[in-house]
Amino acid sequence: MKNQILGESKTYTDQTIEISKLKKVLKSIELELKETNTTLVNLETNRLLNKWGADNLKQIMFNIEQHNLELKTKREEIKSKLHSLENQTKWVDWISGFGEKINNLKELNVKDKKEFLSHVIDKIVVKTIDKQTHKLNINFRLPYISDSLVWNDLSDKSKGYEIKEGSKSHKMEMYSKKKLRKV
C-alpha cells in the first residue's frame, strides 16, 4: 500500500540519512555565518579606529556581506528541504502504520474491529430496494475515498507534495448477503 502511494524511489532509511546530512550542512552554514558576522564586527571596529584604508575596508565588508547573504539563502533552502523531507517521513510512517493496521484487521476480535471502524466510519445508511437488494451509503470521518498524494516534482521528491482530498462517502449496492457492487 505504501509503495503504491509513495513509489519506491527512497526508503525511510534513505530519507533519514539525507535528513541527517542536511542537518550537518545546516550546522556548518550556521557556524560560518557566525564567523562572518564576527569578521564584519572586527572590520567595522578597525574602520572606526582608522586602522585600515576606508576604501579597501568598505570593499572587503561588501564582499563579506554578499557572502553572508548567499549563506542565508542557502540556509533557507536547506531548511525548506529538511521540512519537506521530515513531512514525507511522517507521511511514510503514517501510511505504513495504517497499512499494517488494515492488514492486521483479520486477526482482531469483533470488539476491536468495531472500535477501529468507529474511528473510521461516521455512519452507514442502508436503503432496502427489495428482499435481496440494499443500497449502502458509507460516510467516513475523513475523506479516504479517492484521496491521493501528488508530488510537486516526480524527479525530485524533496520538493514536496500535495494531498488531494478525497470524498467522505462511498455508495454501493448489496445483492443477497455476500455480493457487493459499486455504484
C-alpha positions as CSV (number, residue, x, y, z in Angstrom):
1,M,0.0,0.0,0.0
2,K,2.8,2.5,1.0
3,N,4.8,1.7,-2.2
4,Q,1.7,2.3,-4.4
5,I,1.3,5.8,-3.0
6,L,4.8,6.9,-2.4
7,G,6.7,4.9,-5.0
8,E,10.0,3.1,-4.3
9,S,12.5,5.8,-5.1
10,K,13.6,6.5,-1.5
11,T,13.3,4.3,1.5
12,Y,12.7,5.5,5.0
13,T,16.4,4.9,5.8
14,D,17.5,6.9,2.7
15,Q,15.3,9.8,3.9
16,T,16.7,9.6,7.4
17,I,20.3,9.6,6.1
18,E,19.5,12.6,3.9
19,I,17.9,14.4,6.8
20,S,21.0,13.8,8.9
21,K,23.3,15.1,6.1
22,L,21.2,18.2,5.6
23,K,21.3,18.9,9.4
24,K,25.1,18.7,9.3
25,V,25.3,21.1,6.4
26,L,22.9,23.4,8.1
27,K,25.0,23.4,11.3
28,S,28.1,24.1,9.2
29,I,26.4,27.1,7.5
30,E,25.3,28.4,10.9
31,L,28.9,28.2,12.1
32,E,30.2,30.0,9.0
33,L,27.5,32.7,9.4
34,K,28.6,33.3,13.0
35,E,32.3,33.6,11.8
36,T,31.5,36.0,9.0
37,N,29.4,38.2,11.4
38,T,32.4,38.2,13.8
39,T,34.7,39.2,11.0
40,L,32.3,42.0,10.0
41,V,32.3,43.3,13.5
42,N,36.1,43.3,13.6
43,L,36.4,45.0,10.3
44,E,33.9,47.7,11.3
45,T,35.8,48.2,14.6
46,N,39.1,48.6,12.5
47,R,37.3,51.1,10.2
48,L,36.1,53.2,13.2
49,L,39.6,53.1,14.7
50,N,41.1,54.2,11.3
51,K,43.4,51.2,11.3
52,W,42.9,50.5,7.6
53,G,42.1,52.5,4.5
54,A,38.4,53.2,4.3
55,D,38.0,52.3,0.6
56,N,39.6,48.9,0.9
57,L,37.7,48.2,4.1
58,K,34.4,49.0,2.5
59,Q,35.0,46.7,-0.4
60,I,36.1,43.9,1.9
61,M,33.0,44.4,4.1
62,F,30.7,44.5,1.0
63,N,32.2,41.2,-0.2
64,I,31.7,39.6,3.2
65,E,28.1,40.9,3.4
66,Q,27.4,39.4,-0.1
67,H,28.8,36.0,1.2
68,N,26.6,36.3,4.3
69,L,23.6,36.8,2.1
70,E,24.5,33.8,0.0
71,L,24.8,31.7,3.2
72,K,21.5,32.9,4.5
73,T,19.8,32.0,1.2
74,K,21.4,28.5,1.2
75,R,20.4,28.1,4.9
76,E,16.7,28.8,4.0
77,E,16.8,26.4,1.0
78,I,18.2,23.6,3.3
79,K,15.6,24.4,6.0
80,S,12.9,24.1,3.4
81,K,14.3,20.8,2.1
82,L,14.5,19.5,5.7
83,H,11.0,20.5,6.4
84,S,9.8,18.7,3.2
85,L,11.8,15.5,4.0
86,E,10.6,15.4,7.6
87,N,7.0,15.7,6.4
88,Q,7.5,13.0,3.9
89,T,9.0,10.7,6.5
90,K,6.0,11.4,8.8
91,W,3.7,10.6,5.9
92,V,5.5,7.3,5.2
93,D,5.3,6.4,8.9
94,W,1.5,7.1,8.9
95,I,0.9,5.2,5.6
96,S,3.0,2.3,6.8
97,G,1.2,2.2,10.2
98,F,-2.3,2.4,8.7
99,G,-1.5,-0.2,6.1
100,E,-0.2,-2.6,8.8
101,K,-3.4,-1.9,10.8
102,I,-5.6,-2.7,7.8
103,N,-3.6,-5.9,7.2
104,N,-4.0,-7.0,10.8
105,L,-7.8,-6.4,11.0
106,K,-8.4,-10.0,10.1
107,E,-6.7,-11.1,13.3
108,L,-8.7,-8.7,15.6
109,N,-11.7,-9.9,17.6
110,V,-15.1,-8.5,16.9
111,K,-14.9,-5.9,19.7
112,D,-11.6,-4.5,18.4
113,K,-12.8,-4.4,14.8
114,K,-15.9,-2.5,15.9
115,E,-13.7,0.0,17.8
116,F,-11.5,0.5,14.8
117,L,-14.4,1.0,12.4
118,S,-16.0,3.5,14.9
119,H,-12.9,5.7,14.4
120,V,-13.0,5.5,10.7
121,I,-16.7,5.4,9.8
122,D,-19.2,8.1,10.8
123,K,-22.4,6.3,9.8
124,I,-23.8,3.8,7.3
125,V,-27.2,4.5,5.7
126,V,-28.9,1.4,4.4
127,K,-31.9,1.6,2.0
128,T,-33.8,-1.5,1.1
129,I,-34.6,-1.8,-2.6
130,D,-36.2,-5.3,-2.5
131,K,-35.7,-8.5,-0.4
132,Q,-32.2,-9.2,-1.8
133,T,-31.0,-5.7,-2.8
134,H,-29.8,-2.9,-0.5
135,K,-28.1,0.4,-1.2
136,L,-25.4,1.4,1.2
137,N,-24.0,4.9,1.7
138,I,-21.0,4.7,4.0
139,N,-19.9,8.1,5.5
140,F,-16.3,8.2,6.7
141,R,-15.0,10.6,9.3
142,L,-12.1,11.7,7.0
143,P,-12.1,11.9,3.1
144,Y,-10.5,8.5,2.5
145,I,-12.2,7.7,-0.8
146,S,-10.1,8.5,-3.8
147,D,-7.7,10.8,-1.9
148,S,-4.2,10.9,-3.3
149,L,-0.7,12.1,-2.8
150,V,0.6,14.2,-5.8
151,W,4.3,15.1,-5.9
152,N,5.3,18.6,-6.9
153,D,8.2,17.2,-8.9
154,L,8.3,13.5,-9.6
155,S,12.1,13.6,-10.3
156,D,12.9,15.5,-7.1
157,K,10.6,14.4,-4.3
158,S,12.3,16.6,-1.8
159,K,10.3,19.5,-3.4
160,G,7.3,18.1,-1.5
161,Y,3.8,17.0,-2.4
162,E,0.2,17.9,-2.1
163,I,-2.6,15.8,-0.6
164,K,-5.6,15.8,-2.9
165,E,-8.6,15.5,-0.7
166,G,-11.0,12.6,-1.5
167,S,-14.6,12.0,-0.6
168,K,-16.1,11.2,2.7
169,S,-18.8,8.9,1.3
170,H,-19.0,5.7,-0.7
171,K,-22.1,4.3,-2.3
172,M,-22.7,0.7,-3.2
173,E,-25.4,-1.8,-3.8
174,M,-25.5,-5.1,-2.0
175,Y,-27.2,-8.1,-3.5
176,S,-28.2,-11.1,-1.3
177,K,-25.8,-11.4,1.6
178,K,-22.4,-11.6,0.0
179,K,-22.3,-9.9,-3.4
180,L,-21.3,-6.2,-3.4
181,R,-21.4,-4.0,-6.5
182,K,-20.0,-0.4,-6.7
183,V,-22.5,2.3,-7.8
